[in-house]
């Protein structure tokens, strides 16, 4: 009798030890996932596949002159038209359309505007080549004007929806650059649009300008705004230019860099998946042949499969909702967790069935499953699930983007974050060793 008690006590202690190891490994994976989330959230930039990834950033008039000095004489000698932008609202209609409202103003020589009876008759000096039809679009209309010596400033109010290409592969840790691409309204005019930096106060010292201070961005957080030129190559001369094609022509962009708010996305996307994973594990824990526990839990093979089937449809509906939100785009980061949950639900269902089978032929797999009342699958659930999630996170979030520069502040932030992650990892390893030795 004493021997049986000793064996039972030893078995319980061994199981407790393995549970500590399982929990430690799971905790380590959680720290690694959290570290990669923080790293991506802090250091991410708009992805290189965005259409304006080759933007040449402009900070002042000197940057404009330096940039244009590398262009051919036909571009350098164009009449420069200072153009300013002020955004009052920004909204993502869907994964490829952005709605803007605000003002655009341009400065002209008074000799040009004097040919019109009223300044309101001066033609709108710009177009949005990426504009698409939308029920909320408003044609740019005259808003104000002011004469300054031999110059005239004319402003127009606009509301437009622009078609833009974004990369969502890291959703919900993605950073976006929404932009307004501006053309002159007339190809035949010898004009080149340039940023009107004189209309912005302290624009070189501030990360954001040209935006309403009370602008509502919803799920997004503003990082910075800036003007820039993008060299565009066209395979046409538009029927009016002497060259066969137009190459390297500078187009003016007003760029708005945004970061998705993590907390909102976590509550909407990750929290339901976490709860479903926990319910799946709870179902696995209730699989037992102990008569006392079995009568208390009231769970049998058909019950386990029924619970897993219900959870499967919840996961499926959630994935369909995500796919509809990003229709036409590549698979996003959060979507990789849904197949993982499908495998977890299937694994628990199969485990329940195999655990209920009689082992008359001494099958080694069934012996392994039945040992210590199905303890092995229970021990492996979280390490396997979180280990797979860690691998997915590393493969999707960690690859660095090409074609973007980092400022000194950003490089310092990256180095600091890497140090924090290293400390967290060492802490987790120490905890793991502590549990294992115990």
C-alpha positions as CSV (number, residue, x, y, z in Angstrom):
1,X,0.0,0.0,0.0
2,X,2.8,2.4,0.9
3,X,4.6,1.5,-2.3
4,X,1.5,2.4,-4.4
5,X,1.2,5.7,-2.6
6,X,4.9,6.4,-3.2
7,X,4.5,5.6,-6.9
8,X,1.4,7.8,-7.1
9,X,3.1,10.7,-5.4
10,X,6.1,10.3,-7.7
11,X,3.9,10.3,-10.8
12,X,2.0,13.4,-9.6
13,X,5.3,15.2,-9.0
14,X,6.6,14.3,-12.4
15,X,3.4,15.5,-14.0
16,X,3.6,18.8,-12.1
17,X,7.2,19.1,-13.2
18,X,6.2,18.7,-16.9
19,X,3.4,21.2,-16.5
20,X,5.9,23.7,-15.2
21,X,8.1,23.0,-18.2
22,X,5.1,23.3,-20.6
23,X,4.0,26.6,-19.0
24,X,7.5,28.0,-19.1
25,X,7.9,27.3,-22.8
26,X,4.5,28.8,-23.5
27,X,5.4,31.9,-21.5
28,X,8.7,32.2,-23.4
29,X,6.8,32.0,-26.7
30,X,4.4,34.7,-25.5
31,X,7.3,37.0,-24.6
32,X,8.8,36.5,-28.1
33,X,5.5,37.2,-29.8
34,X,5.0,40.3,-27.7
35,X,8.5,41.5,-28.4
36,X,8.0,41.1,-32.2
37,X,4.7,43.0,-32.0
38,X,6.3,45.9,-30.1
39,X,9.2,45.9,-32.5
40,X,7.0,46.0,-35.6
41,X,4.7,48.6,-34.1
42,X,7.5,50.9,-33.1
43,X,9.8,50.6,-36.1
44,X,7.4,49.9,-39.0
45,X,7.2,52.1,-42.1
46,X,4.8,52.1,-45.0
47,X,5.7,49.1,-47.1
48,X,7.8,49.3,-50.2
49,X,5.1,48.0,-52.4
50,X,3.0,51.1,-52.0
51,X,2.9,53.1,-55.2
52,X,4.8,56.1,-54.0
53,X,7.7,54.1,-52.4
54,X,10.2,56.0,-54.6
55,X,9.3,59.4,-53.2
56,X,11.9,62.1,-52.9
57,X,11.2,63.9,-49.6
58,X,11.3,67.8,-49.7
59,X,11.7,69.9,-46.6
60,X,12.4,73.4,-48.0
61,X,13.1,75.4,-51.1
62,X,16.7,74.3,-51.1
63,X,15.6,70.7,-51.4
64,X,13.5,71.6,-54.4
65,X,16.3,73.4,-56.1
66,X,18.7,70.5,-55.4
67,X,16.3,67.9,-56.7
68,X,15.4,69.8,-59.9
69,X,19.1,70.6,-60.6
70,X,19.5,66.9,-61.5
71,X,16.7,67.2,-64.1
72,X,17.1,68.2,-67.7
73,X,16.8,71.8,-68.8
74,X,13.2,71.4,-70.1
75,X,12.1,70.6,-66.6
76,X,14.3,73.2,-64.8
77,X,13.1,76.0,-67.0
78,X,9.4,75.4,-66.4
79,X,7.3,78.1,-64.6
80,X,7.1,77.0,-61.0
81,X,3.6,77.3,-59.4
82,X,3.7,77.1,-55.6
83,X,1.0,74.8,-54.4
84,X,-0.2,74.2,-50.8
85,X,-2.5,71.6,-49.3
86,X,-4.5,71.6,-46.1
87,X,-6.4,68.5,-45.1
88,X,-9.6,68.7,-43.0
89,X,-10.6,65.0,-43.1
90,X,-9.3,61.7,-44.1
91,X,-11.2,58.4,-44.3
92,X,-10.4,54.9,-45.7
93,X,-13.5,53.9,-47.6
94,X,-12.1,50.4,-48.2
95,X,-8.7,48.7,-48.6
96,X,-7.9,50.7,-51.8
97,X,-9.8,54.0,-51.6
98,X,-9.1,57.0,-49.4
99,X,-11.4,60.0,-49.1
100,X,-9.9,63.5,-48.6
101,X,-11.5,66.9,-47.9
102,X,-9.6,70.2,-47.6
103,X,-8.2,73.1,-49.5
104,X,-5.5,73.5,-52.2
105,X,-4.1,76.9,-53.1
106,X,-1.8,78.1,-55.8
107,X,0.2,81.3,-56.4
108,X,0.1,82.9,-59.9
109,X,1.6,86.0,-61.5
110,X,-0.9,88.8,-61.6
111,X,-0.3,89.0,-65.4
112,X,-1.9,85.6,-65.8
113,X,-5.0,86.2,-63.7
114,X,-5.6,89.7,-65.1
115,X,-7.0,88.2,-68.3
116,X,-10.0,87.0,-66.4
117,X,-12.9,89.3,-65.3
118,X,-13.0,87.8,-61.8
119,X,-10.6,85.7,-59.8
120,X,-13.4,83.2,-59.5
121,X,-13.2,82.7,-63.2
122,X,-9.6,81.5,-63.1
123,X,-9.5,77.8,-64.1
124,X,-8.8,75.3,-61.3
125,X,-5.0,74.8,-61.6
126,X,-4.8,71.2,-60.6
127,X,-6.3,67.7,-61.1
128,X,-6.2,64.5,-59.1
129,X,-5.2,61.7,-61.6
130,X,-6.1,59.0,-59.1
131,X,-9.6,60.2,-58.3
132,X,-12.5,57.7,-58.7
133,X,-16.2,58.2,-58.8
134,X,-17.8,58.4,-55.3
135,X,-21.1,59.5,-54.0
136,X,-19.4,62.0,-51.7
137,X,-17.1,63.6,-54.3
138,X,-17.3,67.3,-54.7
139,X,-15.7,69.1,-57.7
140,X,-13.1,71.6,-56.5
141,X,-14.7,75.0,-56.2
142,X,-13.4,78.5,-55.6
143,X,-13.0,79.3,-51.9
144,X,-10.9,82.5,-51.6
145,X,-8.2,84.7,-53.2
146,X,-5.7,87.4,-52.1
147,X,-3.5,89.7,-54.1
148,X,0.1,90.0,-52.8
149,X,2.1,92.6,-54.7
150,X,2.5,91.1,-58.2
151,X,1.2,87.7,-57.1
152,X,-2.3,86.3,-56.6
153,X,-3.1,83.4,-54.3
154,X,-6.2,81.4,-55.2
155,X,-7.6,78.7,-53.0
156,X,-10.1,75.9,-53.8
157,X,-12.1,73.6,-51.6
158,X,-12.2,70.0,-52.6
159,X,-13.5,66.6,-51.6
160,X,-12.3,63.6,-53.5
161,X,-11.8,59.8,-53.3
162,X,-8.5,58.6,-54.5
163,X,-7.6,55.1,-55.6
164,X,-4.4,53.9,-54.0
165,X,-2.5,50.7,-53.6
166,X,-1.5,49.6,-50.1
167,X,0.2,46.6,-48.6
168,X,-1.7,44.9,-45.8
169,X,0.4,41.8,-45.2
170,X,1.3,42.9,-41.7
171,X,-2.2,43.9,-40.6
172,X,-3.0,44.8,-37.8
173,X,0.6,46.1,-37.4
174,X,0.7,47.9,-40.7
175,X,1.9,51.5,-41.4
176,X,0.4,53.4,-44.3
177,X,1.3,56.4,-46.4
178,X,-1.8,58.0,-47.8
179,X,-1.0,60.6,-50.4
180,X,-2.5,63.2,-52.7
181,X,-1.0,63.1,-56.2
182,X,-1.4,66.5,-57.9
183,X,-1.0,67.3,-61.6
184,X,-1.2,70.7,-63.3
185,X,-4.6,71.1,-65.0
186,X,-3.1,71.7,-68.5
187,X,-0.4,69.6,-70.1
188,X,0.4,72.3,-72.6
189,X,1.2,74.9,-70.0
190,X,4.9,75.3,-69.2
191,X,4.3,74.7,-65.5
192,X,5.8,72.7,-62.6
193,X,4.0,72.4,-59.3
194,X,6.2,73.0,-56.3
195,X,5.4,72.9,-52.5
196,X,4.4,76.2,-51.0
197,X,6.5,75.9,-47.9
198,X,6.1,79.6,-47.0
199,X,2.4,78.9,-46.1
200,X,3.3,76.6,-43.3
201,X,4.6,77.6,-39.9
202,X,7.7,75.8,-38.6
203,X,7.2,73.0,-41.0
204,X,10.9,71.9,-40.8
205,X,10.7,71.5,-37.0
206,X,7.4,69.7,-37.0
207,X,6.6,66.2,-38.0
208,X,3.1,67.1,-39.2
209,X,1.8,70.1,-41.0
210,X,-1.0,70.8,-43.5
211,X,-3.6,69.0,-41.4
212,X,-6.5,70.2,-39.2
213,X,-5.4,69.9,-35.6
214,X,-8.8,68.4,-34.8
215,X,-8.8,65.9,-37.6
216,X,-10.4,62.5,-36.7
217,X,-8.4,59.5,-37.9
218,X,-10.4,56.7,-36.3
219,X,-8.3,53.6,-36.2
220,X,-5.2,55.4,-37.2
221,X,-2.5,57.5,-35.5
222,X,-0.7,60.3,-37.3
223,X,3.1,59.9,-37.6
224,X,4.1,62.7,-40.0
225,X,3.3,64.6,-43.2
226,X,5.6,65.8,-46.0
227,X,5.8,67.0,-49.5
228,X,7.7,65.0,-52.1
229,X,8.4,64.4,-55.8
230,X,8.0,61.1,-57.5
231,X,9.7,60.4,-60.8
232,X,7.1,58.9,-63.1
233,X,7.8,57.1,-66.4
234,X,5.1,56.9,-69.0
235,X,5.1,54.8,-72.2
236,X,3.3,57.6,-74.1
237,X,4.0,61.2,-75.3
238,X,0.2,61.9,-74.8
239,X,0.1,63.0,-78.4
240,X,1.6,66.5,-77.8
241,X,5.2,66.1,-76.6
242,X,8.2,65.8,-79.0
243,X,9.7,62.8,-77.1
244,X,8.3,59.4,-77.8
245,X,7.8,58.8,-74.1
246,X,7.8,60.8,-70.9
247,X,10.3,59.6,-68.4
248,X,11.5,60.8,-65.0
249,X,8.9,63.6,-64.8
250,X,8.5,64.9,-61.3
251,X,5.0,64.7,-59.9
252,X,4.0,66.5,-56.7
253,X,2.8,64.4,-53.7
254,X,1.5,65.4,-50.3
255,X,2.1,62.4,-48.1
256,X,0.4,61.5,-44.8
257,X,2.1,58.7,-42.8
258,X,-0.2,56.8,-40.5
259,X,0.1,53.9,-38.0
260,X,-2.8,51.7,-37.1
261,X,-3.8,51.8,-33.5
262,X,-2.8,48.5,-32.0
263,X,-5.2,48.3,-29.0
264,X,-8.3,48.6,-31.1
265,X,-7.1,45.9,-33.5
266,X,-6.1,43.7,-30.6
267,X,-9.6,43.8,-29.1
268,X,-11.3,43.2,-32.4
269,X,-9.0,40.6,-33.9
270,X,-6.7,38.9,-31.3
271,X,-8.9,38.8,-28.3
272,X,-11.6,36.5,-29.9
273,X,-8.9,34.2,-31.2
274,X,-7.3,34.0,-27.7
275,X,-10.7,33.2,-26.2
276,X,-11.4,30.5,-28.7
277,X,-8.0,29.0,-28.2
278,X,-8.7,29.0,-24.4
279,X,-12.1,27.3,-24.9
280,X,-10.4,24.7,-27.1
281,X,-7.9,23.9,-24.4
282,X,-10.6,23.8,-21.7
283,X,-12.4,21.2,-23.9
284,X,-9.2,19.2,-24.2
285,X,-8.7,19.3,-20.4
286,X,-12.2,17.9,-19.8
287,X,-11.4,14.8,-21.9
288,X,-10.9,12.1,-19.1
289,X,-11.6,8.6,-18.1
290,X,-11.7,9.4,-14.4
291,X,-15.3,8.5,-13.4
292,X,-15.5,11.3,-10.8
293,X,-14.2,14.0,-13.3
294,X,-16.3,12.5,-16.1
295,X,-19.5,12.8,-14.2
296,X,-18.6,16.3,-13.1
297,X,-17.7,17.6,-16.6
298,X,-20.3,15.7,-18.4
299,X,-18.1,15.6,-21.5
300,X,-17.8,12.6,-23.9
301,X,-16.5,12.2,-27.4
302,X,-19.7,13.4,-29.1
303,X,-19.8,16.4,-26.8
304,X,-16.1,17.4,-27.6
305,X,-16.7,17.1,-31.3
306,X,-19.9,19.2,-31.0
307,X,-18.1,22.0,-29.1
308,X,-15.2,22.0,-31.6
309,X,-17.7,22.1,-34.5
310,X,-19.4,25.2,-32.9
311,X,-16.0,26.9,-32.4
312,X,-15.1,26.0,-36.0
313,X,-17.9,28.0,-37.4
314,X,-17.1,31.0,-35.2
315,X,-13.5,31.0,-36.5
316,X,-14.7,30.6,-40.1
317,X,-17.1,33.5,-39.9
318,X,-14.4,35.7,-38.4
319,X,-12.0,34.7,-41.3
320,X,-14.6,35.5,-43.9
321,X,-15.1,38.9,-42.4
322,X,-11.4,39.6,-42.6
323,X,-11.2,38.4,-46.2
324,X,-14.1,40.6,-47.2
325,X,-12.4,43.6,-45.6
326,X,-9.2,43.0,-47.6
327,X,-10.7,41.5,-50.8
328,X,-8.2,41.5,-53.7
329,X,-5.1,41.7,-51.4
330,X,-2.6,39.1,-50.3
331,X,-3.0,37.1,-47.1
332,X,-2.6,39.4,-44.1
333,X,-0.8,38.5,-40.9
334,X,-3.9,37.9,-38.7
335,X,-5.3,35.4,-41.3
336,X,-2.5,32.9,-40.6
337,X,-3.9,32.3,-37.2
338,X,-7.2,30.9,-38.5
339,X,-5.7,27.8,-40.1
340,X,-3.8,27.3,-36.9
341,X,-7.1,27.3,-35.0
342,X,-8.6,24.9,-37.5
343,X,-5.8,22.5,-36.8
344,X,-6.1,22.9,-33.1
345,X,-9.9,22.2,-33.2
346,X,-9.3,19.2,-35.5
347,X,-6.5,17.9,-33.2
348,X,-8.7,18.1,-30.1
349,X,-11.5,16.2,-31.9
350,X,-9.2,13.5,-33.1
351,X,-7.6,13.2,-29.7
352,X,-11.0,12.7,-28.1
353,X,-11.9,10.0,-30.5
354,X,-8.6,8.1,-30.2
355,X,-8.8,8.5,-26.4
356,X,-12.2,6.7,-26.4
357,X,-11.0,3.8,-28.5
358,X,-10.2,0.5,-26.7
359,X,-6.5,-0.4,-27.0
360,X,-6.9,-4.2,-27.4
361,X,-3.9,-4.5,-29.7
362,X,-1.5,-2.5,-27.5
363,X,-1.1,0.3,-30.1
364,X,1.8,2.5,-29.1
365,X,0.0,5.7,-30.1
366,X,-3.0,4.9,-28.1
367,X,-0.8,3.9,-25.2
368,X,0.9,7.3,-25.4
369,X,-2.5,9.1,-25.5
370,X,-4.0,7.1,-22.7
371,X,-1.0,7.5,-20.4
372,X,-1.8,9.5,-17.2
373,X,-5.3,10.2,-18.4
374,X,-4.4,12.0,-21.7
375,X,-1.8,14.2,-20.1
376,X,0.6,14.3,-23.1
377,X,-1.8,16.1,-25.6
378,X,-2.7,18.5,-22.8
379,X,0.9,19.3,-22.1
380,X,1.7,19.9,-25.8
381,X,-1.3,22.1,-26.6
382,X,0.0,25.5,-25.7
383,X,3.7,25.0,-26.6
384,X,2.7,23.7,-30.1
385,X,0.1,26.4,-30.6
386,X,2.2,29.3,-29.4
387,X,5.3,28.0,-31.0
388,X,3.6,27.9,-34.4
389,X,2.3,31.4,-33.7
390,X,5.8,32.6,-32.9
391,X,7.1,31.1,-36.1
392,X,4.4,32.7,-38.2
393,X,5.0,36.1,-36.5
394,X,8.7,35.9,-37.2
395,X,8.3,35.0,-40.8
396,X,5.6,37.7,-41.5
397,X,6.5,40.6,-39.3
398,X,10.3,40.6,-39.0
399,X,11.5,40.9,-42.7
400,X,12.8,44.4,-43.1
401,X,11.4,46.7,-45.8
402,X,13.6,47.9,-48.7
403,X,13.5,51.3,-50.2
404,X,13.0,53.3,-47.0
405,X,15.4,55.3,-44.9
406,X,15.6,55.6,-41.2
407,X,16.3,58.7,-39.3
408,X,18.9,58.8,-36.5
409,X,16.0,58.9,-34.0
410,X,14.4,55.8,-35.6
411,X,17.7,53.9,-35.6
412,X,18.2,54.8,-31.9
413,X,14.7,53.6,-31.1
414,X,15.3,50.3,-32.9
415,X,18.5,49.8,-30.9
416,X,16.8,50.6,-27.6
417,X,13.9,48.2,-28.4
418,X,16.4,45.4,-29.3
419,X,18.0,45.9,-26.0
420,X,14.7,45.6,-24.2
421,X,13.8,42.5,-26.1
422,X,17.1,40.9,-25.2
423,X,16.5,41.7,-21.5
424,X,13.0,40.2,-21.7
425,X,14.3,37.1,-23.4
426,X,17.0,36.6,-20.7
427,X,14.4,37.0,-18.0
428,X,12.2,34.4,-19.6
429,X,15.1,31.9,-19.9
430,X,15.9,32.4,-16.2
431,X,12.3,31.7,-15.3
432,X,12.4,28.6,-17.5
433,X,15.5,27.3,-15.8
434,X,14.0,28.1,-12.4
435,X,10.8,26.0,-13.1
436,X,12.8,23.2,-14.6
437,X,15.2,22.9,-11.7
438,X,12.3,23.0,-9.3
